[in-house]
Amino acid sequence: MEMEQLVALCKRRGFLFQSSEIYGGLNGFWDYGPMGVELKRNIRDAWWHDMVTSHNELDISPGAPSTYEMTGLDCTIIMHPQVWKCSGHYDLFHDFMIDCRESKRRYRYDQVNGRWVEGKGKRAFVTTGAVSDEERQEDVQRKALKLFGLRAKHVDQLQWDGPMVSLTTLDDDFAEVLGPDAKTLGTLTEPREFNLMFKTYIGALGGEESVAFLRPETAQGIFVNFKNVLDSTRVKLPFGIAQVGKSFRNEITPRNFTFRSREFEQMEIEFFCHPDSSPDWYTYWRDRRYQWYLDLGLARERLQLRDHDPEELSHYSCGTADIEYAFPFMAAGEFGELEGIAHRGDFDLRSHMEGKLVRQGDELVVEEGEDGKPRHRGSGRDLQYYDDQTKERFTPHVIEPSAGADRATLAFLCEAYQEDEVPNEKGKLTKRVYMKFHPRLAPVKAAVFPLVRKDGMPEVAKEIYGQLKTQHNVFYDEKGAVGRRYRRQDEIGTPFCITVDGQTLTDGTVTIRDRDTLEQWRIKKEDCLAELTKRLTGG
Ligand code: ATP
């Protein structure tokens, strides 16, 4: 599948639109249309149901070290600014950026690559923003030829000096660098820090003391409410708190459709446990979350679980894995992150108690400012846990499965896109596009059609529609040829179509058609609701 085909289908059938499209759109922001909103809601609901509400805390789940409890929260997007100081986002949540004075474009410093090359006695470091190795070399070669005024047939006059390397290896001297979109040398600025948090002001005054941030993750709301949850419920360790909600990051290079957006939705769990059992819980959550995507239809050959190398781990983490999907816009063999599962130790709860932490040797200690006081003071609240059976007091360890609802939606959209050839009304084979969503995720569960708009068929179809509508999101359509109506449902991934025809009027049966196999069979019209419910729930 080409990404353009999916993007076109998403727009045509109301899954995704560019935000503020009539004004030319806004880079990094996307709206979900009538079909997209249902799909994304089904994904969020499936996550909440499978992780939280259907979890049985009395039984040991397969693979879990013991029983555990699950509960939820819904916190605000704007929180006390000290939250982000102690969490580390205020100091650390930045990327280095370079600007091009000529093209007026901005790039992430570590994402620009290039090669030294000589031609016609001149030398330059020619850069590219391309992602795959093949594209990079092609791009650099094309630009080098242009820069030195050489024709394509004189490509052998280019003398390459060394392999393709990151711009970060150049020691900030960019005088001989050709920017990714520049025509002349030396137009790139030196790298500058860029904080990814969106800044805003609380209240009417707007001074520096009223600065606040839109949350860049939902997790911190859970940590700062840890004590509230303990005190207001009877949960006991081990337990998890889940939250779904919007997060905001002023990404420098939003791209790849919704994959990297500036406003997106996260589905996060903070799972609190005893330090001794935390490695086992980490393994449990990592495997459980991987299986969840498989169960909802992502193909194993496109889904990978990648454990981070020790040097890739954050300063507080004892183990992190990413669940990654081979999105069609990535180069062959490359994967994009859907979800990260991190063992975060006691970093977060301690930071909110004691103040922002830094690693010193093997230990985490409160970072000090020049005056010897904590650089960012914690809340001073006791966020420890007291186990009244073992009489032990300790700071729980945290396992964090952190997923993106938009990236999951995009992966399910990519996975669902299918093309095949099926006979049309005249028996001629024609191309069909259909979205093979898992029935739990499909935006519309069934469509009901009268074959023709006469002979009492619409009346029967409307009656069936009314019954189904009480429990499922279904669609009624009586316009146009029935073949066309089927195709329209296939394109939005409706798993079943129910048709009232001439036979219905004599024997009371209707046809039901399966989206994937195109199989059709007859059922009694009064059995439609039971049959649909059974098929949707896999019964
Ligand atoms: P990346 O390296 O791709 O920027 P990240 O490692 O910064 O991602 P996390 O901070 O671990 O991401 O966030 C958890 C999840 O939130 C990610 O796995 C992803 O699904 C989602 N997410 C993060 N940033 C974005 C974004 N800009 N747009 C859409 N989803 C995002």
Residues whose N, C-alpha, C, O or C-beta is under 5 A from the ligand:
A	BS01	ATP	E251 T258 F259 R260 S261 F264 E337 L338 E339 G340 S402 A403 G404 D406 R407
